[in-house]
Amino acid sequence: MAKNDRIRFDDLEEEPKKKKKFNLFDFIYSRRNDLPDDDGQWHERNFKYFFPFCWHNLNRIFIVNLLFVFGNFSIFIIMLALSQNLHIHATSPIAPEFAPIYGAMRLGAFTPASTALYGVYGVATNVALWTPLAAGVLVAGLLILLFTFGPVMVGTTYILRNIVKGEPIFIWHDFWYAIKRNFRQGLITGMLDISFVCLLLYDIYFFYLNDAAGISGAFIVISVSILVVYFIMRFYIYLMLITFKLSIAKILKNAFIFTILGIKRNLLALLGIVLTVFLNLMIAILYIPLGVILPFMITVSLCSFIAIYAAWPKIKEIMIDPYAEDSGNGGEEDEEEEKNVTEDTSE
């Protein structure tokens, strides 16, 4: 072998791999949902698998949160109305006892005692008074939210469900596909959803202001219990709406049944959602700007993802797998076949 023909082993070494640059298109439109080492089969959506699965799909969860926020853009209108920028600012005494003292002094009861009481109870504070403009903006924002909430929930739930199923997704296309397909039922369900939650919150606030220690305390406990049960039912309501052809009454009935059948997964998901919100609040206490921004970035969709991750396997086990076995497919049905499941099969 000639001198110039000698093999240089340094030349055979692999070139160092270049660090992959961040690609916004891949970040948004990447379609694979399973983990890189998955074999394409269904993996049990259990507690252990949740954390790597959630981390792997964090970019999609982030995009879904943006869709939810901007789809319900009226949230910003409501925030403007509640920000007190459209209010009239004035000063008012803090103590309710000031009114009779002030009235007595106006009638000529100027005594050392009344003067002292006037000084004690006349301490004022700044108050914001509602204006017709602020009230109109708030009502307009709530009305818009009433019409956008349901369809947006349908679109985001469809994407998150497909993420949990491990199916390829096209975020923008799937969002509008689900809305067009379930617009009417999603609109009605969203209106009922918001109305029922607002009614329960109003009941709790009403009983709290009246007498939280007396009989109203029992009504507070009942209202909170109903609110918790309904909150868990919401894990299943929109999932069944986008998956099966069912009436709203059937969806609510089945959601209540699933709340009981999947009690372990539901309570674990509820705990995860509470911890997520609690962590967001702690961040807001430590650093307000970040704590305020997080709900608009990931907190809302992460809570929805936790709920769907817990609820979908139970729906698959009870409402889809038996139907697939009866059809002779032995596996999960595709989108159209799932929608063709009859109401009798779903009970």
C-alpha positions as CSV (number, residue, x, y, z in Angstrom):
1,M,0.0,0.0,0.0
2,A,1.4,3.3,-1.0
3,K,2.1,6.0,1.5
4,N,-0.6,8.2,0.1
5,D,-3.1,5.3,0.1
6,R,-3.0,4.9,3.9
7,I,-6.4,5.1,5.5
8,R,-6.8,7.9,8.0
9,F,-9.1,6.6,10.7
10,D,-9.9,10.2,11.7
11,D,-11.5,10.7,8.3
12,L,-13.8,7.7,9.0
13,E,-15.3,9.3,12.2
14,E,-18.8,10.5,11.8
15,E,-19.3,14.2,11.5
16,P,-20.8,15.8,14.5
17,K,-24.6,16.1,14.2
18,K,-25.8,19.6,13.7
19,K,-28.2,20.9,16.3
20,K,-31.7,20.9,14.8
21,K,-33.0,24.4,14.5
22,F,-36.4,25.5,15.7
23,N,-39.0,25.3,13.0
24,L,-42.3,27.1,13.7
25,F,-44.1,25.1,10.9
26,D,-43.1,21.8,12.5
27,F,-44.0,23.1,15.9
28,I,-47.5,23.9,14.9
29,Y,-48.3,21.3,12.2
30,S,-46.4,18.2,13.4
31,R,-48.8,15.4,13.0
32,R,-47.4,12.5,15.0
33,N,-49.0,12.3,18.5
34,D,-47.5,9.0,19.9
35,L,-44.2,9.0,21.6
36,P,-41.2,8.3,19.3
37,D,-40.7,4.8,20.7
38,D,-44.4,3.8,20.3
39,D,-45.3,1.0,17.9
40,G,-48.5,2.7,16.7
41,Q,-50.7,0.6,18.9
42,W,-53.1,1.8,21.6
43,H,-51.2,2.4,24.9
44,E,-53.1,2.4,28.1
45,R,-53.7,6.0,29.0
46,N,-52.7,5.6,32.7
47,F,-51.1,7.8,35.2
48,K,-47.5,6.7,34.4
49,Y,-47.9,7.3,30.7
50,F,-49.5,10.7,31.2
51,F,-46.4,12.8,31.9
52,P,-44.2,11.8,28.9
53,F,-47.3,11.8,26.6
54,C,-48.3,15.3,27.8
55,W,-44.7,16.6,27.4
56,H,-44.5,15.2,23.9
57,N,-47.7,16.9,22.8
58,L,-47.1,20.2,24.7
59,N,-46.8,22.2,21.5
60,R,-50.2,21.1,20.3
61,I,-51.8,21.8,23.7
62,F,-50.3,25.3,23.5
63,I,-51.9,25.9,20.1
64,V,-55.2,24.5,21.3
65,N,-55.2,27.1,24.1
66,L,-54.6,29.9,21.6
67,L,-57.6,28.6,19.6
68,F,-59.8,28.6,22.6
69,V,-58.7,32.1,23.7
70,F,-59.0,33.8,20.4
71,G,-62.1,31.8,19.4
72,N,-63.8,33.2,22.6
73,F,-62.4,36.7,21.9
74,S,-65.3,38.2,23.9
75,I,-63.3,37.3,27.0
76,F,-61.2,40.4,26.3
77,I,-64.4,42.5,26.0
78,I,-65.6,41.2,29.4
79,M,-62.3,41.9,30.9
80,L,-62.4,45.4,29.6
81,A,-65.9,45.9,31.2
82,L,-64.6,44.5,34.6
83,S,-61.4,46.4,34.5
84,Q,-63.1,49.6,35.9
85,N,-61.7,51.7,33.1
86,L,-65.2,52.4,31.9
87,H,-66.5,53.1,35.4
88,I,-66.9,56.4,37.3
89,H,-64.5,56.7,40.2
90,A,-65.7,58.4,43.4
91,T,-65.2,58.2,47.2
92,S,-67.6,56.7,49.7
93,P,-67.5,56.0,53.5
94,I,-66.6,52.5,54.3
95,A,-68.9,52.0,57.4
96,P,-72.6,51.5,56.8
97,E,-73.2,53.3,60.1
98,F,-72.1,56.6,58.5
99,A,-75.5,57.2,56.8
100,P,-77.6,57.7,60.0
101,I,-74.9,59.7,61.7
102,Y,-74.6,62.0,58.7
103,G,-78.4,62.3,58.5
104,A,-78.6,63.3,62.2
105,M,-75.9,65.9,61.9
106,R,-77.7,67.3,58.8
107,L,-80.8,67.8,61.0
108,G,-78.7,69.8,63.5
109,A,-77.6,67.2,66.0
110,F,-74.1,68.7,66.4
111,T,-72.8,67.3,69.6
112,P,-69.3,66.2,70.7
113,A,-70.5,62.5,70.5
114,S,-71.9,62.9,67.0
115,T,-68.8,64.7,65.8
116,A,-66.6,62.0,67.2
117,L,-68.7,59.3,65.5
118,Y,-68.6,61.3,62.3
119,G,-64.8,61.2,62.4
120,V,-64.7,57.5,63.2
121,Y,-67.2,56.2,60.7
122,G,-66.6,58.8,58.0
123,V,-63.4,57.3,56.7
124,A,-63.8,57.1,52.9
125,T,-62.5,54.8,50.2
126,N,-62.4,54.9,46.5
127,V,-65.3,53.1,44.7
128,A,-66.0,52.4,41.0
129,L,-69.5,53.0,39.9
130,W,-71.0,51.2,36.9
131,T,-71.9,53.3,33.9
132,P,-74.3,52.5,31.1
133,L,-71.3,52.1,28.8
134,A,-69.6,49.6,31.1
135,A,-72.8,47.6,31.6
136,G,-73.5,47.6,27.8
137,V,-70.0,46.3,27.1
138,L,-70.3,43.6,29.7
139,V,-73.7,42.4,28.3
140,A,-72.3,42.5,24.8
141,G,-69.3,40.4,25.8
142,L,-71.5,37.9,27.6
143,L,-73.9,37.5,24.7
144,I,-71.0,37.0,22.2
145,L,-69.5,34.4,24.6
146,L,-72.8,32.6,24.8
147,F,-72.7,32.0,21.0
148,T,-69.0,31.2,20.6
149,F,-68.3,29.0,23.7
150,G,-70.0,25.9,22.5
151,P,-68.6,25.7,18.9
152,V,-65.1,26.5,20.2
153,M,-65.3,23.8,22.8
154,V,-66.4,21.4,20.1
155,G,-63.4,22.2,17.9
156,T,-60.8,22.2,20.7
157,T,-62.2,19.0,22.2
158,Y,-62.0,17.3,18.9
159,I,-58.3,18.1,18.6
160,L,-57.5,17.1,22.1
161,R,-59.4,13.8,21.7
162,N,-57.4,12.9,18.6
163,I,-54.2,13.7,20.5
164,V,-55.2,11.4,23.3
165,K,-56.2,8.7,20.7
166,G,-52.7,9.1,19.2
167,E,-54.1,9.9,15.7
168,P,-52.4,12.3,13.2
169,I,-54.0,15.8,13.4
170,F,-54.2,18.9,11.3
171,I,-54.9,21.5,13.9
172,W,-56.5,24.2,11.8
173,H,-58.4,21.9,9.5
174,D,-59.6,19.6,12.4
175,F,-60.8,22.6,14.4
176,W,-63.1,23.9,11.7
177,Y,-64.1,20.4,10.6
178,A,-65.5,19.6,14.0
179,I,-67.3,22.9,14.3
180,K,-69.0,22.6,10.9
181,R,-70.0,19.0,11.7
182,N,-71.5,19.7,15.2
183,F,-72.3,23.4,15.0
184,R,-76.0,23.3,16.0
185,Q,-75.7,20.8,18.8
186,G,-72.5,22.4,20.0
187,L,-74.1,25.9,20.1
188,I,-77.1,24.7,22.1
189,T,-74.9,22.6,24.5
190,G,-72.6,25.6,25.0
191,M,-75.5,27.9,25.9
192,L,-76.9,25.4,28.4
193,D,-73.4,24.8,29.8
194,I,-72.7,28.4,30.5
195,S,-76.2,29.1,31.9
196,F,-76.1,26.1,34.3
197,V,-72.7,27.0,35.6
198,C,-73.6,30.7,36.1
199,L,-76.8,29.6,37.9
200,L,-74.9,27.4,40.3
201,L,-72.3,30.1,41.0
202,Y,-75.0,32.6,41.6
203,D,-76.8,30.3,44.0
204,I,-73.5,29.8,46.0
205,Y,-72.9,33.5,46.1
206,F,-76.5,34.3,47.1
207,F,-76.6,31.8,50.0
208,Y,-73.2,33.0,51.1
209,L,-74.3,36.6,51.4
210,N,-77.5,35.7,53.3
211,D,-76.4,33.4,56.1
212,A,-73.6,31.0,55.5
213,A,-73.7,29.7,59.0
214,G,-77.4,28.9,59.1
215,I,-79.7,27.0,56.7
216,S,-78.0,28.7,53.8
217,G,-74.9,26.8,54.7
218,A,-76.6,23.6,53.8
219,F,-77.7,25.0,50.5
220,I,-74.1,26.1,49.8
221,V,-72.9,22.6,50.4
222,I,-75.6,21.2,48.1
223,S,-74.8,23.7,45.4
224,V,-71.1,23.1,45.6
225,S,-71.7,19.3,45.4
226,I,-73.9,19.7,42.3
227,L,-71.2,22.0,40.7
228,V,-68.5,19.4,41.3
229,V,-70.6,16.6,39.8
230,Y,-71.5,18.7,36.8
231,F,-67.9,19.8,36.4
232,I,-66.9,16.1,36.1
233,M,-69.8,15.5,33.7
234,R,-68.3,18.1,31.4
235,F,-65.3,15.7,30.9
236,Y,-67.7,13.5,28.9
237,I,-70.3,15.9,27.5
238,Y,-68.3,17.4,24.6
239,L,-66.5,14.2,24.0
240,M,-69.7,12.3,23.3
241,L,-71.1,15.2,21.4
242,I,-68.3,15.0,18.8
243,T,-68.1,11.2,18.7
244,F,-71.7,9.9,18.7
245,K,-75.0,10.8,17.2
246,L,-76.9,11.4,20.4
247,S,-79.5,13.8,21.7
248,I,-78.5,16.4,24.3
249,A,-80.6,14.6,26.9
250,K,-78.9,11.3,26.1
251,I,-75.5,13.0,26.4
252,L,-76.3,14.5,29.8
253,K,-77.6,11.1,31.0
254,N,-74.6,9.2,29.8
255,A,-72.2,11.8,31.2
256,F,-73.8,11.4,34.6
257,I,-73.4,7.6,34.3
258,F,-69.8,7.9,33.3
259,T,-69.2,10.2,36.3
260,I,-70.0,7.2,38.5
261,L,-68.5,4.5,36.4
262,G,-65.1,6.2,36.0
263,I,-65.0,7.6,39.6
264,K,-61.3,6.8,40.1
265,R,-60.1,8.3,36.9
266,N,-62.4,11.3,37.4
267,L,-61.3,12.1,40.9
268,L,-57.6,11.8,39.8
269,A,-58.3,14.1,36.9
270,L,-60.1,16.6,39.1
271,L,-57.1,16.6,41.5
272,G,-54.8,17.2,38.6
273,I,-56.9,20.2,37.4
274,V,-57.1,21.6,40.9
275,L,-53.3,21.3,41.2
276,T,-52.8,23.0,37.8
277,V,-55.0,25.9,38.8
278,F,-53.4,26.1,42.2
279,L,-49.9,26.2,40.6
280,N,-51.1,29.0,38.3
281,L,-52.3,31.0,41.3
282,M,-49.1,30.5,43.1
283,I,-47.1,31.7,40.1
284,A,-49.5,34.7,40.0
285,I,-48.7,35.5,43.6
286,L,-45.0,35.3,43.1
287,Y,-44.9,37.0,39.7
288,I,-48.2,38.5,38.6
289,P,-47.5,39.1,34.8
290,L,-46.6,35.4,34.3
291,G,-49.5,34.2,36.3
292,V,-51.9,36.3,34.3
293,I,-50.5,35.2,31.0
294,L,-50.5,31.5,31.6
295,P,-54.3,31.0,31.3
296,F,-54.1,32.6,27.9
297,M,-51.1,30.3,26.9
298,I,-51.6,26.8,28.3
299,T,-53.5,26.5,31.6
300,V,-57.0,26.2,30.0
301,S,-56.1,23.6,27.4
302,L,-53.9,21.7,29.8
303,C,-56.9,21.3,32.2
304,S,-59.1,20.2,29.2
305,F,-56.3,17.7,28.2
306,I,-56.2,16.2,31.7
307,A,-60.0,15.8,31.6
308,I,-60.1,14.2,28.2
309,Y,-57.1,11.9,29.0
310,A,-59.0,10.5,31.9
311,A,-62.4,10.3,30.2
312,W,-61.7,9.0,26.7
313,P,-60.4,5.5,27.7
314,K,-63.7,4.9,29.7
315,I,-65.8,6.0,26.7
316,K,-63.7,3.8,24.4
317,E,-64.0,0.8,26.8
318,I,-67.8,1.0,27.2
319,M,-69.2,2.6,24.1
320,I,-66.7,1.9,21.3
321,D,-64.9,-1.4,21.9
322,P,-68.1,-3.5,22.3
323,Y,-69.5,-2.0,19.1
324,A,-66.3,-2.6,17.2
325,E,-66.2,-6.3,18.3
326,D,-69.9,-6.8,17.3
327,S,-69.0,-5.3,13.9
328,G,-66.2,-7.8,13.5
329,N,-63.4,-5.2,13.3
330,G,-61.8,-6.0,16.6
331,G,-60.5,-2.5,16.9
332,E,-61.4,1.1,17.2
333,E,-63.9,2.5,14.7
334,D,-63.0,5.3,12.4
335,E,-64.6,8.7,12.7
336,E,-67.7,8.1,10.5
337,E,-68.4,4.7,12.1
338,E,-68.3,6.2,15.6
339,K,-70.8,8.8,14.6
340,N,-73.1,6.1,13.3
341,V,-73.4,4.4,16.7
342,T,-77.1,4.5,17.5
343,E,-78.5,5.9,20.7
344,D,-79.6,2.4,21.9
345,T,-76.0,1.2,21.6
346,S,-74.8,4.1,23.7
347,E,-77.0,3.5,26.8
